[in-house]
Amino acid sequence: MATQTVGATHASPFVRGVVWLTMITACASPTSADTVPVDGTILRGPLQPVCQVDQPCDGPLVADFTVVRNGRTVRSFRTDANGHFAIALAPGSYQVIPSVDAPIMGAGTVSQPLPVVAPETRGVTLQFDTGIR
């Protein structure tokens, strides 16, 4: 007597591959629904020992940055020539750390807090100290 399996189906290798790829992709990265847009400007200052009333005393900080949450790097980015950045992060509390070659005091060791809230976090301004006095 032959044994028969009821309800079992055999998918083609193509279908199994598509299902496997879909499962891996879904588990490997957060969806856009998990993140919110975050943008702003990062400044450094003062740029001179004595600040003048009619002249800016800070300027854009053009550098690479690392975003850390709970001691773990979650993102890296570089600001443009105006110090602007635009990234996506999940809501939560982060620290933004400039690279060791950034033109500021304590580069690579200092950080600024970055609270991220849904539905978006726009117009953030972070300030880093140059040490000029």
VOROLUM-255328 format. One line per field, with one value per residue: x, y, z of N, C-alpha, C, O in turn; residue in one letter. Coordinates in nm, 4 decimals, padded with zeros to 6 digits. Atoms other than C-alpha are relative to their C-alpha. Layout:
REM residues N
nxx = c(X;...)
nyy = c(Y;...)
nzz = c(Z;...)
caxx = c(X;...)
cayy = c(Y;...)
cazz = c(Z;...)
cxx = c(X;...)
cyy = c(Y;...)
czz = c(Z;...)
oxx = c(X;...)
oyy = c(Y;...)
ozz = c(Z;...)
r = c(A;...)
END
This chain:
REM residues 133
nxx = c(00.0840;-00.0782;00.0300;00.0353;-00.0033;00.1130;-00.0204;-00.1360;-00.0228;-00.1410;-00.0208;-00.1144;-00.1175;00.0168;00.0922;-00.0700;-00.1005;00.0681;00.0452;-00.1180;-00.0521;00.0946;-00.0145;-00.1299;00.0067;00.0873;-00.0648;-00.1340;-00.0064;00.1259;00.0779;00.0106;00.0984;-00.0699;-00.0888;00.0556;-00.1025;-00.0685;-00.0920;-00.0413;-00.1292;-00.0985;-00.0858;-00.1151;-00.0293;-00.0159;-00.0981;-00.1007;-00.0088;00.0929;00.1146;00.0536;00.1461;00.0542;-00.0638;00.0263;-00.1109;-00.0079;00.0120;00.0339;-00.0987;-00.0027;-00.0730;00.0717;00.0600;00.0550;00.1174;-00.0086;00.1137;-00.0303;-00.1361;-00.0142;00.0081;00.1165;00.0006;-00.1078;00.0346;-00.0897;00.0699;-00.0412;-00.0815;00.0718;00.0243;00.1317;00.0086;00.1345;-00.0080;00.1219;-00.0265;00.1167;00.0157;-00.0787;-00.1058;-00.1273;-00.1130;-00.0689;-00.1426;-00.0799;-00.1198;-00.1200;-00.0660;00.0853;-00.0721;00.0572;-00.0676;00.0482;00.0589;00.0015;00.0345;00.1148;00.1239;00.1187;00.1205;00.0928;00.1278;00.0761;00.1411;00.0857;-00.0187;-00.1236;-00.0829;-00.0528;-00.0582;-00.0874;-00.1285;-00.0974;-00.1127;-00.1224;-00.0943;-00.1319;-00.1029;-00.0609;00.0422)
nyy = c(-00.1165;-00.1224;-00.1042;-00.1248;-00.1149;-00.0863;-00.1426;-00.0452;-00.0494;-00.0138;-00.1226;00.0027;-00.0684;-00.1451;-00.0470;00.0108;-00.1065;-00.1276;-00.0011;-00.0127;-00.1347;-00.0904;00.0145;-00.0553;-00.1455;-00.0539;00.0106;-00.0580;-00.1445;-00.0605;-00.0567;-00.1447;-00.0292;00.0039;-00.1146;-00.1314;-00.0891;-00.0889;-00.0880;-00.1184;-00.0610;00.0153;-00.1176;-00.0037;-00.1371;-00.1203;00.0059;-00.1020;-00.0238;-00.1047;-00.0030;-00.1322;-00.0032;00.0116;00.1095;00.1301;00.0518;00.1437;00.0355;00.1403;00.1039;00.0987;00.1150;00.1262;00.0178;00.1298;-00.0075;00.1101;00.0202;00.1043;00.0471;00.0698;-00.0843;00.0346;-00.0745;-00.0951;-00.0939;-00.1140;-00.1249;-00.0661;-00.1207;-00.0923;00.0658;00.0654;00.1454;00.0573;00.1439;00.0606;00.0770;00.0381;-00.0892;00.0354;-00.0917;00.0317;-00.0903;-00.0247;-00.0123;-00.0342;00.0824;-00.0486;-00.1055;-00.1190;-00.1169;-00.0470;00.0468;00.1296;00.0761;00.1449;00.0341;-00.0795;00.0337;-00.0817;00.0833;-00.0139;00.0676;00.0192;00.0269;00.0179;00.0606;-00.0475;-00.0888;-00.0923;-00.1254;00.0193;-00.0689;00.0512;-00.0920;00.0562;-00.1030;00.0014;-00.0255;-00.1335;-00.0985)
nzz = c(00.0000;00.0118;-00.0987;00.0650;-00.0893;00.0294;-00.0236;00.0282;00.1348;00.0326;00.0767;00.0909;-00.0563;00.0165;-00.1030;-00.1289;-00.0016;-00.0211;-00.1397;-00.0848;00.0152;-00.0657;-00.1456;-00.0390;00.0152;-00.1034;-00.1306;-00.0019;-00.0097;-00.0397;00.1092;-00.0095;-00.1033;-00.1282;-00.0132;00.0297;00.0547;-00.0943;00.0716;-00.0733;00.0258;-00.1060;-00.0020;-00.0888;-00.0388;00.0810;00.1075;-00.0287;-00.1443;-00.0407;00.0909;00.0320;00.0012;00.1358;00.0723;-00.0618;-00.0794;00.0249;00.1407;00.0226;-00.0304;00.1080;-00.0532;-00.0118;-00.1317;-00.0369;-00.0859;-00.0949;-00.0903;-00.0987;00.0189;00.1282;00.1191;00.0815;00.1263;00.0259;00.1061;00.0180;00.0266;00.1238;-00.0173;-00.0880;-00.1283;00.0003;00.0093;00.0088;-00.0207;-00.0546;-00.1215;-00.0786;-00.1152;-00.1178;-00.0409;00.0637;-00.0147;00.1257;-00.0298;00.1184;00.0222;-00.0690;00.0769;00.0067;-00.0512;-00.1265;-00.1195;-00.0468;00.1113;-00.0196;-00.1390;-00.0438;00.0704;-00.0242;00.0006;00.1119;-00.0227;00.1241;-00.0266;00.1171;00.1305;00.0608;-00.0809;00.1020;-00.0445;-00.1158;00.0022;-00.0957;-00.0110;-00.0576;-00.0438;00.0631;-00.1013;00.0207;-00.0993)
caxx = c(00.0000;00.1372;00.1591;-00.0079;00.0618;-00.2486;-00.2218;00.1499;00.2537;00.5838;00.6830;00.9174;01.2747;01.1875;00.8936;01.1020;01.3757;01.1314;00.9818;01.3284;01.4483;01.1332;01.1765;01.5463;01.4808;01.1982;01.4116;01.7386;01.6455;01.3900;01.1108;01.0532;00.7578;01.0089;01.2088;01.1378;01.3155;01.5695;01.7430;01.9254;02.2537;02.5694;02.7747;03.1140;03.2178;03.3465;03.5458;03.7417;03.8609;03.6414;03.2936;03.1547;02.7900;02.7368;02.9427;02.8559;03.0690;03.0008;02.9987;02.9122;03.0920;03.1799;03.2787;03.1831;02.9586;02.8525;02.5076;02.5078;02.2199;02.2752;02.6470;02.5913;02.6611;02.3386;02.4240;02.7009;02.6713;02.8621;02.7435;02.7499;02.9409;02.6726;02.6731;02.3384;02.2444;01.9389;01.9038;01.6344;01.6265;01.3805;01.2294;01.4462;01.7454;02.0803;02.4238;02.5959;02.9754;03.2042;03.4966;03.8416;03.9553;03.6714;03.8012;03.6716;03.7980;03.7731;03.6860;03.5913;03.5194;03.2538;02.8904;02.5608;02.2221;01.9760;01.6210;01.4145;01.0353;00.7694;00.6382;00.9517;01.2379;01.3207;01.5391;01.7753;02.0763;02.3753;02.6673;03.0244;03.2969;03.6173;03.8000;03.8912;03.8833)
cayy = c(00.0000;00.3430;00.6254;00.9477;01.2856;01.4982;01.8745;01.8848;02.0893;02.1114;02.4581;02.5091;02.6166;02.9631;03.0047;02.8779;03.1271;03.4181;03.3246;03.2871;03.6213;03.7977;03.6582;03.7527;04.1054;04.1604;04.0503;04.2142;04.5805;04.8119;04.9282;05.2913;05.2731;05.2085;05.5245;05.8947;06.1665;06.3655;06.6728;06.9775;07.1630;07.0985;07.4033;07.4647;07.7699;08.0040;08.0643;08.3575;08.4622;08.7730;08.7601;09.0729;09.1758;09.1936;08.8860;08.5202;08.3538;07.9998;07.8172;07.4866;07.1768;06.9699;06.6250;06.2603;06.1668;05.8508;05.8101;05.5934;05.4484;05.2493;05.2252;05.0812;05.2567;05.2702;05.5144;05.7216;06.0310;06.3317;06.6907;06.8987;07.2257;07.4124;07.1673;07.0186;06.6541;06.4389;06.0837;05.8425;05.6938;05.5086;05.7247;05.7315;05.8983;05.9087;06.0643;06.2242;06.1924;06.3741;06.1845;06.2187;06.4467;06.6994;07.0553;07.0854;07.0386;06.6760;06.5381;06.1719;06.1910;06.4623;06.4138;06.5966;06.4447;06.3852;06.3071;06.1652;06.1764;06.0643;06.1575;06.3605;06.5489;06.8522;07.1597;07.0171;07.2339;07.0709;07.2832;07.1658;07.3689;07.4615;07.5556;07.9005;08.1640)
cazz = c(00.0000;-00.0977;00.1568;00.0590;00.2202;00.2419;00.2060;00.1155;-00.1831;-00.3559;-00.4708;-00.7606;-00.6830;-00.8179;-00.5778;-00.2828;-00.3798;-00.3939;-00.0564;00.0994;-00.0425;00.0802;00.4319;00.4475;00.3194;00.5655;00.8604;00.7582;00.7416;00.8956;00.6716;00.5942;00.8342;01.1149;01.0485;01.0315;00.8324;01.0332;00.8942;01.0126;01.0336;01.2312;01.3297;01.4872;01.6795;01.7788;01.4617;01.6065;01.9528;01.9648;01.8152;01.6473;01.6712;01.2937;01.2030;01.2558;01.5206;01.4052;01.0749;00.9147;01.0380;00.7328;00.8549;00.8869;01.1786;01.3574;01.5127;01.8257;02.0272;02.3459;02.2696;01.9209;01.5903;01.3911;01.1130;00.9584;00.7418;00.6094;00.6175;00.3008;00.2500;00.4479;00.7392;00.6351;00.6742;00.6002;00.7314;00.8510;01.2015;01.4188;01.6940;02.0063;02.1697;01.9895;02.0197;01.7179;01.7238;01.4779;01.3243;01.4789;01.1952;01.2386;01.2972;01.6548;02.0095;02.1268;01.7834;01.8032;02.1773;02.2111;02.1166;02.0940;02.1791;01.8969;02.0090;01.7203;01.7324;01.4861;01.2395;01.1563;01.3163;01.1029;01.1437;01.4060;01.4927;01.6621;01.7860;01.8472;02.0201;01.8328;02.1529;02.0169;02.2912)
cxx = c(00.0895;-00.0444;-00.0276;00.0023;-00.1103;00.0372;00.1408;00.0092;00.1499;00.0155;00.1224;00.1189;-00.0105;-00.0874;00.0669;00.1036;-00.0616;-00.0471;00.1184;00.0548;-00.0903;00.0152;00.1309;-00.0033;-00.0841;00.0664;00.1298;00.0015;-00.1344;-00.0722;-00.0059;-00.1033;00.0641;00.0862;-00.0738;00.1108;00.0541;00.0930;00.0329;00.1364;00.0906;00.1002;00.1191;00.0280;00.0580;00.1090;00.1117;-00.0011;-00.0985;-00.1119;-00.0507;-00.1515;-00.0561;00.0591;-00.0306;00.1243;00.0114;-00.0181;-00.0292;00.1153;-00.0122;00.0876;-00.0854;-00.0489;-00.0485;-00.1187;-00.0016;-00.1261;00.0324;00.1377;00.0274;-00.0141;-00.1170;00.0009;00.1248;-00.0459;00.1065;-00.0842;00.0493;00.0783;-00.0654;-00.0294;-00.1327;00.0127;-00.1468;00.0157;-00.1367;00.0399;-00.1322;-00.0145;00.0797;00.1045;00.1339;00.1063;00.0660;00.1448;00.0754;00.1230;00.1218;00.0716;-00.0858;00.0726;-00.0657;00.0823;-00.0615;-00.0633;00.0134;-00.0397;-00.1198;-00.1231;-00.1083;-00.1220;-00.0876;-00.1266;-00.0801;-00.1423;-00.0758;-00.0987;00.1262;00.0737;00.0756;00.0636;00.0870;00.1260;00.0872;00.1216;00.1175;00.1009;00.1360;00.1127;00.0678;-00.0560;00.0835)
cyy = c(00.1240;00.1001;00.1289;00.1114;00.0942;00.1446;00.0489;00.0482;00.0157;00.1220;-00.0160;00.0683;00.1520;00.0572;-00.0069;00.1110;00.1361;00.0114;00.0201;00.1423;00.1015;-00.0054;00.0620;00.1522;00.0623;-00.0014;00.0800;00.1503;00.0564;00.0567;00.1502;00.0411;00.0021;00.1227;00.1292;00.0866;00.0930;00.0878;00.1214;00.0475;-00.0231;00.1142;-00.0211;00.1451;00.0052;-00.0178;00.1026;00.0294;00.1046;00.0059;00.1427;-00.0085;-00.0273;-00.1150;-00.1324;-00.0510;-00.1518;-00.0250;-00.1469;-00.0921;-00.1067;-00.1150;-00.1251;-00.0131;-00.1431;00.0246;-00.1256;-00.0034;-00.1182;-00.0622;-00.0694;00.0977;-00.0465;00.0676;00.0854;00.0926;00.1081;00.1232;00.0595;00.1277;00.1029;-00.0597;-00.0736;-00.1525;-00.0402;-00.1515;-00.0509;-00.0865;-00.0410;00.0990;-00.0506;00.1053;-00.0479;00.0993;00.0121;00.0326;00.0346;-00.0891;00.0652;00.1105;00.1252;00.1189;00.0624;-00.0547;-00.1343;-00.0860;-00.1499;-00.0414;00.0787;-00.0407;00.1008;-00.0917;00.0302;-00.0785;-00.0057;-00.0393;-00.0131;00.1155;00.0479;00.0882;00.0885;00.1224;-00.0088;00.0848;-00.0573;00.0912;-00.0711;00.1117;-00.0166;00.0158;00.1340;00.0953;00.1232)
czz = c(00.0000;00.1047;-00.0746;00.1045;-00.0429;00.0311;-00.0280;-00.1431;-00.0198;-00.0898;-00.0892;00.0670;-00.0116;00.1102;00.1370;00.0129;00.0270;00.1445;00.0937;-00.0055;00.0684;00.1508;00.0477;-00.0067;00.1096;00.1367;00.0075;00.0192;00.0423;-00.1220;00.0174;00.1046;00.1383;00.0237;-00.0338;-00.0593;00.1087;-00.0836;00.0835;-00.0427;00.1199;-00.0137;00.0914;00.0334;00.1404;-00.1052;00.0181;00.1499;00.0512;-00.1034;-00.0144;-00.0101;-00.1393;-00.0813;00.0695;00.0737;-00.0127;-00.1489;-00.0152;00.0381;-00.1081;00.0469;-00.0130;00.1434;00.0170;00.0919;00.0860;00.0858;00.0902;-00.0237;-00.1324;-00.1166;-00.0852;-00.1367;-00.0085;-00.1117;-00.0084;-00.0285;-00.1321;00.0326;00.0920;00.1372;00.0080;-00.0080;-00.0094;00.0076;00.0443;00.1184;00.0623;00.1152;00.1202;00.0287;-00.0540;00.0442;-00.1373;00.0332;-00.1279;-00.0097;00.0655;-00.0764;-00.0176;00.0640;00.1237;00.1160;00.0427;-00.1074;00.0246;00.1403;00.0521;-00.0807;00.0341;-00.0041;-00.1212;00.0321;-00.1306;00.0367;-00.1317;-00.0050;-00.0720;00.0991;-00.0982;00.0659;00.1243;-00.0185;00.1106;-00.0043;00.0661;00.0218;-00.0694;00.1025;-00.0156;00.1042;-00.0094)
oxx = c(00.1850;-00.1623;00.0442;-00.0535;-00.1163;00.0932;00.1638;-00.0489;00.2256;-00.0297;00.2155;00.1006;00.0360;-00.0517;00.0538;00.1213;-00.0065;-00.0312;00.1095;00.0854;-00.0406;00.0146;00.1323;00.0447;-00.0472;00.0419;00.1718;00.0969;-00.2394;-00.0092;00.0265;-00.0977;00.0083;00.1302;-00.1784;00.2282;-00.0206;00.1737;-00.0371;00.1843;00.0467;00.1581;00.1164;00.0076;00.0512;00.1965;00.2106;-00.1014;-00.1486;-00.0871;-00.0581;-00.2062;-00.1534;00.0296;-00.0270;00.2371;00.0991;-00.0565;-00.0307;00.2321;-00.1073;00.2087;-00.2022;00.0168;-00.0820;-00.1118;00.0033;-00.1778;00.0633;00.1549;00.1381;-00.1075;-00.1271;-00.0736;00.1798;-00.1257;00.1917;-00.1794;00.1604;00.1094;00.0032;-00.0996;-00.1710;00.1085;-00.2355;00.0796;-00.2307;00.1349;-00.2348;00.0862;00.0876;00.1051;00.1694;00.0761;00.0832;00.1724;00.0678;00.1718;00.1211;00.1491;-00.0484;00.1419;-00.1085;00.1649;-00.1837;-00.1438;00.1192;-00.0725;-00.1839;-00.1118;-00.0979;-00.1291;-00.0949;-00.1339;-00.0953;-00.1649;-00.0402;-00.1283;00.1661;00.0141;00.1730;00.0260;00.0977;00.1800;00.0507;00.1631;00.1023;00.1084;00.1917;00.2274;00.1555;-00.1775;00.0628)
oyy = c(00.1316;00.1073;00.1650;00.0960;00.1368;00.1734;00.1694;-00.0121;00.0340;00.1219;-00.0900;00.1472;00.2238;00.1582;00.0863;00.1677;00.2156;00.1164;00.0998;00.2006;00.1945;00.0984;00.1308;00.2190;00.1663;00.0883;00.1180;00.2026;-00.0002;00.0964;00.2028;00.1529;00.0599;00.1460;00.1291;00.0664;00.1465;00.0369;00.1550;00.0166;-00.0175;00.1356;-00.1062;00.2341;-00.0944;-00.1035;00.1015;00.0059;00.0928;00.0299;00.2169;-00.1116;-00.1016;-00.1282;-00.1408;-00.0319;-00.2135;00.0644;-00.2208;-00.0594;-00.1848;-00.0997;-00.1194;00.0326;-00.2116;00.1083;-00.2373;00.1003;-00.2276;-00.1835;-00.1187;00.1778;-00.1640;00.0284;00.1262;00.0536;00.1197;00.1178;00.0312;00.1534;00.1895;00.0009;-00.1213;-00.2061;00.0339;-00.2125;00.0272;-00.1644;00.0234;00.1504;-00.1711;00.2119;-00.1648;00.2035;-00.0878;00.1255;-00.0392;-00.1402;00.1844;00.1855;00.2145;00.1016;00.1779;-00.1441;-00.1474;-00.1740;-00.1981;-00.1578;00.0367;-00.0940;00.1757;-00.1821;00.1438;-00.1985;00.0956;-00.1363;00.0486;00.1714;-00.0119;00.1441;00.0456;00.1615;00.0881;00.0927;-00.0519;00.1348;-00.1334;00.2061;-00.1263;-00.0196;00.1676;00.1062;00.2178)
ozz = c(00.0773;00.1391;-00.1679;00.2132;-00.1582;00.1368;-00.0176;-00.2334;00.0755;-00.2043;-00.0576;00.1597;00.0769;00.1709;00.2163;00.1208;00.1031;00.2066;00.1871;00.0985;00.1321;00.2169;00.1497;00.0849;00.1641;00.2175;00.1169;00.0769;00.0120;-00.2199;00.1239;00.1560;00.2315;00.1362;-00.0987;-00.0280;00.1906;-00.1614;00.1790;-00.1518;00.2348;-00.1202;00.1803;-00.0492;00.2123;-00.0930;-00.0553;00.2173;00.1630;-00.2216;00.0836;-00.0493;-00.1519;-00.2000;00.1923;00.0282;00.0479;-00.2242;00.0832;00.0176;-00.1101;00.0627;-00.0515;00.2369;-00.0797;00.1819;00.0343;00.1273;00.0428;-00.0121;-00.1540;-00.1199;-00.1206;-00.2265;00.0938;-00.1970;00.0797;-00.1064;-00.1769;00.1489;00.1463;00.2182;00.1149;-00.0637;00.0330;-00.0781;00.0593;00.1107;00.0405;00.1638;00.1444;-00.0327;-00.0389;00.1024;-00.2072;00.1090;-00.2262;00.0911;00.0965;-00.0170;-00.0937;00.1642;00.1217;00.0981;00.0502;-00.0769;00.0649;00.1635;00.1484;-00.1911;00.1312;-00.0873;-00.1681;00.0056;-00.1987;00.1091;-00.2321;00.1006;-00.1720;00.1911;-00.1600;00.1765;00.1994;-00.1289;00.2281;-00.1117;00.1712;-00.0569;-00.0730;00.0752;00.0640;00.1209;00.0666)
r = c(M;A;T;Q;T;V;G;A;T;H;A;S;P;F;V;R;G;V;V;W;L;T;M;I;T;A;C;A;S;P;T;S;A;D;T;V;P;V;D;G;T;I;L;R;G;P;L;Q;P;V;C;Q;V;D;Q;P;C;D;G;P;L;V;A;D;F;T;V;V;R;N;G;R;T;V;R;S;F;R;T;D;A;N;G;H;F;A;I;A;L;A;P;G;S;Y;Q;V;I;P;S;V;D;A;P;I;M;G;A;G;T;V;S;Q;P;L;P;V;V;A;P;E;T;R;G;V;T;L;Q;F;D;T;G;I;R)
END
